[in-house]
Amino acid sequence: MERVGLEVAEILRRFEGRYRQGSGGMSSQQAHVFRALTACRTAALGGHVEACDACGHRQIAYNSCRNRHCPKCQGAATAEWLERERRHLLDVPYSHVVFTLPQVLAPLALQNPRVCYDLLFRAAAQTLLQIGADPRHLGARIGFIAVLHTWGQTLLHHPHVHCLVPAGGLSPDGTRWISCRAGFFLPVRVLGALFRGKYLALLEQSYRQGRLVFHGRLRPLTDAGAFLVLLRETRARRWVVYAKPPFGGAEPALKYLARYTHRIAISNSRLHSATDTAVTFSWKDYHQTSRMRRMRLDPCEFIRRFLLHVLPRGFVRIRRYGLLANCHREPSLARCRGLLRQEAPPPCEPQTGPADEPGEEPGPEAKQKRCPLCQAGWMYVVEILRPTSLHLPSGPRPIDSS
């Protein structure tokens, strides 16, 4: 039966026991995410009681887990991030470029996520910066934001990096803004070939430095000869790079960026039903003109696929390069705006609202909310609800594995 408001957390809670019995365990980071999502906005993390100063209506607000893999926590995180990012956008056309890791290397990335995902960022960044600076193409210093996604529409492992790039850059001497030609950014075949060469060179270097591990069916790759054969076969393939023609300006780019920055493997809105035999969710079939379809997976297979996309602890999945790199972003943007004769956008207003960290008490600013019942009074915090325990609820026993 279809359920309105079905959540990933509910599926995790409901089928936790079955998954633990049937799976080979999970990494400590996957277990941490599992526990955080199932505790999100429940009494386990504490919260507060609000009361209306006019009608006396009372309601409970539980704290969220703030985990970046949680479907319920990404809406607010996206809004806050985009409001800050607004100051760093130029009012010029933007291009969307996607660098995808070939499927033959995906199992290697799954066993070595921190190394392989970092190399994916580095190879994509080096490729864009080098081709952008080439006088035969753009001949300019460019900048961009890169966001890592590791999934496809059916939750299978599909590592790729989305890059949002201003369609132009500074001349080498910094005296001119050079725009790309209308409807075209950079040649995708050239990008794909260079990206392939850079990634494989970085991957071979990591192998020689002993930074890669191999388990299960990848264990034969511990032999240097077998690994070099893999590199040679992968080098013979064409690597796909997608580049959307430049579009819009700062505001369209901001809305476009919102689709990618804090997206997770699957949102709650895509879930249709969950029974003892199957979890049903919608997915977009890009091979059939983006037709929406439905997929049914065994609940344990659904959880397995969801956990494939848990990132290593502390891994940065949104990065900036070139003119937009954190170390010199402000002076670079000031220079670009001066050449484009654009004014800097006003600083974003500080966000106010109830504290939302587990166990943290909301401050006075948490009172600024109208009563949902009478719409006349203001809601005030009248009681703090402590977490039910000092730690997140117990979940699957962590088993460190790659």
Secondary structure in CASP SS format (residue, H / E / C, confidence):
PFRMAT SS
TARGET T0000
AUTHOR 0000-0000-0000
METHOD secondary structure of the structure
MODEL  1
M C 1.00
E E 1.00
R C 1.00
V C 1.00
G C 1.00
L C 1.00
E C 1.00
V H 1.00
A H 1.00
E H 1.00
I H 1.00
L H 1.00
R H 1.00
R H 1.00
F C 1.00
E H 1.00
G H 1.00
R H 1.00
Y H 1.00
R H 1.00
Q H 1.00
G H 1.00
S C 1.00
G C 1.00
G C 1.00
M C 1.00
S C 1.00
S H 1.00
Q H 1.00
Q H 1.00
A H 1.00
H H 1.00
V H 1.00
F H 1.00
R H 1.00
A H 1.00
L H 1.00
T H 1.00
A H 1.00
C C 1.00
R C 1.00
T C 1.00
A H 1.00
A H 1.00
L H 1.00
G C 1.00
G E 1.00
H E 1.00
V E 1.00
E E 1.00
A E 1.00
C E 1.00
D C 1.00
A C 1.00
C C 1.00
G C 1.00
H C 1.00
R E 1.00
Q E 1.00
I E 1.00
A E 1.00
Y E 1.00
N C 1.00
S C 1.00
C C 1.00
R C 1.00
N C 1.00
R C 1.00
H C 1.00
C C 1.00
P H 1.00
K H 1.00
C H 1.00
Q H 1.00
G H 1.00
A H 1.00
A H 1.00
T H 1.00
A H 1.00
E H 1.00
W H 1.00
L H 1.00
E H 1.00
R H 1.00
E H 1.00
R H 1.00
R H 1.00
H H 1.00
L C 1.00
L C 1.00
D C 1.00
V C 1.00
P C 1.00
Y E 1.00
S E 1.00
H E 1.00
V E 1.00
V E 1.00
F E 1.00
T E 1.00
L C 1.00
P C 1.00
Q H 1.00
V H 1.00
L H 1.00
A H 1.00
P H 1.00
L H 1.00
A H 1.00
L H 1.00
Q H 1.00
N C 1.00
P H 1.00
R H 1.00
V H 1.00
C H 1.00
Y H 1.00
D H 1.00
L H 1.00
L H 1.00
F H 1.00
R H 1.00
A H 1.00
A H 1.00
A H 1.00
Q H 1.00
T H 1.00
L H 1.00
L H 1.00
Q H 1.00
I H 1.00
G H 1.00
A H 1.00
D C 1.00
P C 1.00
R C 1.00
H C 1.00
L C 1.00
G C 1.00
A C 1.00
R E 1.00
I C 1.00
G E 1.00
F E 1.00
I E 1.00
A E 1.00
V E 1.00
L E 1.00
H E 1.00
T E 1.00
W E 1.00
G C 1.00
Q C 1.00
T C 1.00
L C 1.00
L C 1.00
H E 1.00
H E 1.00
P E 1.00
H E 1.00
V E 1.00
H E 1.00
C E 1.00
L E 1.00
V E 1.00
P E 1.00
A C 1.00
G E 1.00
G E 1.00
L E 1.00
S C 1.00
P C 1.00
D C 1.00
G C 1.00
T C 1.00
R C 1.00
W E 1.00
I E 1.00
S E 1.00
C C 1.00
R C 1.00
A C 1.00
G C 1.00
F C 1.00
F C 1.00
L C 1.00
P C 1.00
V H 1.00
R H 1.00
V H 1.00
L H 1.00
G H 1.00
A H 1.00
L H 1.00
F H 1.00
R H 1.00
G H 1.00
K H 1.00
Y H 1.00
L H 1.00
A H 1.00
L H 1.00
L H 1.00
E H 1.00
Q H 1.00
S H 1.00
Y H 1.00
R H 1.00
Q C 1.00
G C 1.00
R C 1.00
L C 1.00
V C 1.00
F C 1.00
H C 1.00
G H 1.00
R H 1.00
L H 1.00
R H 1.00
P H 1.00
L H 1.00
T H 1.00
D C 1.00
A H 1.00
G H 1.00
A H 1.00
F H 1.00
L H 1.00
V H 1.00
L H 1.00
L H 1.00
R H 1.00
E H 1.00
T H 1.00
R H 1.00
A C 1.00
R C 1.00
R C 1.00
W C 1.00
V C 1.00
V E 1.00
Y E 1.00
A E 1.00
K E 1.00
P E 1.00
P E 1.00
F E 1.00
G C 1.00
G C 1.00
A H 1.00
E H 1.00
P H 1.00
A H 1.00
L H 1.00
K H 1.00
Y H 1.00
L H 1.00
A H 1.00
R C 1.00
Y C 1.00
T C 1.00
H C 1.00
R C 1.00
I C 1.00
A C 1.00
I C 1.00
S C 1.00
N H 1.00
S H 1.00
R H 1.00
L E 1.00
H E 1.00
S E 1.00
A E 1.00
T C 1.00
D C 1.00
T C 1.00
A C 1.00
V E 1.00
T E 1.00
F E 1.00
S E 1.00
W E 1.00
K E 1.00
D E 1.00
Y H 1.00
H H 1.00
Q H 1.00
T C 1.00
S C 1.00
R E 1.00
M E 1.00
R E 1.00
R E 1.00
M E 1.00
R E 1.00
L E 1.00
D C 1.00
P H 1.00
C H 1.00
E H 1.00
F H 1.00
I H 1.00
R H 1.00
R H 1.00
F H 1.00
L H 1.00
L C 1.00
H C 1.00
V C 1.00
L C 1.00
P C 1.00
R C 1.00
G C 1.00
F C 1.00
V C 1.00
R C 1.00
I E 1.00
R E 1.00
R E 1.00
Y E 1.00
G E 1.00
L C 1.00
L C 1.00
A C 1.00
N H 1.00
C H 1.00
H H 1.00
R H 1.00
E H 1.00
P H 1.00
S H 1.00
L H 1.00
A H 1.00
R H 1.00
C H 1.00
R H 1.00
G H 1.00
L H 1.00
L H 1.00
R C 1.00
Q C 1.00
E C 1.00
A C 1.00
P C 1.00
P C 1.00
P C 1.00
C C 1.00
E C 1.00
P C 1.00
Q C 1.00
T C 1.00
G C 1.00
P C 1.00
A C 1.00
D C 1.00
E C 1.00
P C 1.00
G C 1.00
E C 1.00
E C 1.00
P C 1.00
G C 1.00
P H 1.00
E H 1.00
A H 1.00
K H 1.00
Q C 1.00
K C 1.00
R E 1.00
C C 1.00
P C 1.00
L C 1.00
C C 1.00
Q C 1.00
A C 1.00
G C 1.00
W E 1.00
M E 1.00
Y E 1.00
V E 1.00
V E 1.00
E E 1.00
I E 1.00
L E 1.00
R C 1.00
P C 1.00
T C 1.00
S C 1.00
L C 1.00
H C 1.00
L C 1.00
P C 1.00
S C 1.00
G C 1.00
P C 1.00
R C 1.00
P C 1.00
I C 1.00
D C 1.00
S C 1.00
S C 1.00
END
